[in-house]
Amino acid sequence: MNDPVIAQKSPCPVNVEAGKTYAWCSCGLSKNQPFCDGSHKGTGFSPTMYTAEKTGTVYFCGCKHSKTGATCDGSHKAL
Protein backbone atom coordinates (compact mmCIF):
# COMPACT_ATOMS: atom_id res chain seq x y z
CA MET A 1 0.00 0.00 0.00
CA ASN A 2 1.63 3.24 -1.17
CA ASP A 3 -1.05 5.81 -0.40
CA PRO A 4 -3.21 6.05 2.70
CA VAL A 5 -6.96 5.45 2.51
CA ILE A 6 -8.95 8.66 2.88
CA ALA A 7 -11.00 8.04 6.03
CA GLN A 8 -12.93 11.32 5.60
CA LYS A 9 -12.49 14.63 3.80
CA SER A 10 -12.72 16.78 6.91
CA PRO A 11 -10.84 17.11 10.20
CA CYS A 12 -11.77 15.07 13.29
CA PRO A 13 -12.28 17.32 16.33
CA VAL A 14 -11.17 15.54 19.52
CA ASN A 15 -11.02 16.80 23.09
CA VAL A 16 -7.52 15.97 24.33
CA GLU A 17 -5.87 16.10 27.75
CA ALA A 18 -2.59 17.94 28.37
CA GLY A 19 0.36 15.55 28.57
CA LYS A 20 -1.55 12.57 27.15
CA THR A 21 -0.18 10.83 24.04
CA TYR A 22 -2.48 9.73 21.21
CA ALA A 23 -1.69 7.30 18.37
CA TRP A 24 -3.08 8.88 15.19
CA CYS A 25 -3.91 6.48 12.34
CA SER A 26 -1.78 7.33 9.30
CA CYS A 27 -3.03 4.56 6.99
CA GLY A 28 -6.76 5.34 7.06
CA LEU A 29 -7.78 1.73 7.74
CA SER A 30 -8.55 1.99 11.46
CA LYS A 31 -12.15 1.47 12.54
CA ASN A 32 -11.37 3.77 15.49
CA GLN A 33 -10.69 6.98 13.49
CA PRO A 34 -8.78 9.18 13.91
CA PHE A 35 -6.81 6.81 16.14
CA CYS A 36 -4.88 3.64 15.39
CA ASP A 37 -6.41 0.22 16.03
CA GLY A 38 -3.57 -1.83 14.51
CA SER A 39 -5.15 -2.20 11.05
CA HIS A 40 -1.94 -0.87 9.46
CA LYS A 41 -0.08 -4.15 10.05
CA GLY A 42 1.51 -5.28 6.78
CA THR A 43 0.86 -1.97 4.98
CA GLY A 44 4.16 -0.18 5.57
CA PHE A 45 2.36 2.51 7.59
CA SER A 46 2.65 3.08 11.32
CA PRO A 47 0.79 5.37 13.72
CA THR A 48 1.99 8.90 14.39
CA MET A 49 2.27 9.74 18.05
CA TYR A 50 0.78 13.07 19.17
CA THR A 51 1.28 14.44 22.68
CA ALA A 52 -1.16 17.17 23.69
CA GLU A 53 0.50 20.33 24.99
CA LYS A 54 -2.72 21.59 26.54
CA THR A 55 -6.23 20.36 27.26
CA GLY A 56 -8.75 21.32 24.58
CA THR A 57 -9.94 20.53 21.09
CA VAL A 58 -7.46 19.32 18.48
CA TYR A 59 -8.43 18.86 14.84
CA PHE A 60 -6.83 15.62 13.72
CA CYS A 61 -6.39 14.97 10.01
CA GLY A 62 -9.14 12.75 8.59
CA CYS A 63 -7.89 12.54 4.99
CA LYS A 64 -4.42 11.21 5.97
CA HIS A 65 -2.67 13.63 3.58
CA SER A 66 -1.74 16.42 6.03
CA LYS A 67 1.80 17.74 5.67
CA THR A 68 1.83 18.54 9.41
CA GLY A 69 1.40 14.95 10.59
CA ALA A 70 -1.52 14.15 12.85
CA THR A 71 -3.19 17.56 12.75
CA CYS A 72 -5.27 18.96 9.91
CA ASP A 73 -3.57 21.43 7.58
CA GLY A 74 -6.44 21.74 5.07
CA SER A 75 -5.05 19.19 2.60
CA HIS A 76 -8.50 17.59 2.34
CA LYS A 77 -9.68 20.62 0.35
CA ALA A 78 -7.47 19.57 -2.59
CA LEU A 79 -8.62 15.93 -2.71
Secondary structure, DSSP 8 states (H G I E B T S, - for coil): --S-----SS-EEEEE-TT-EEEE-SSS--SSTTB--STTTTTT---EEEE-SSSEEEEE-SSS--TTTTB--SGGGG-
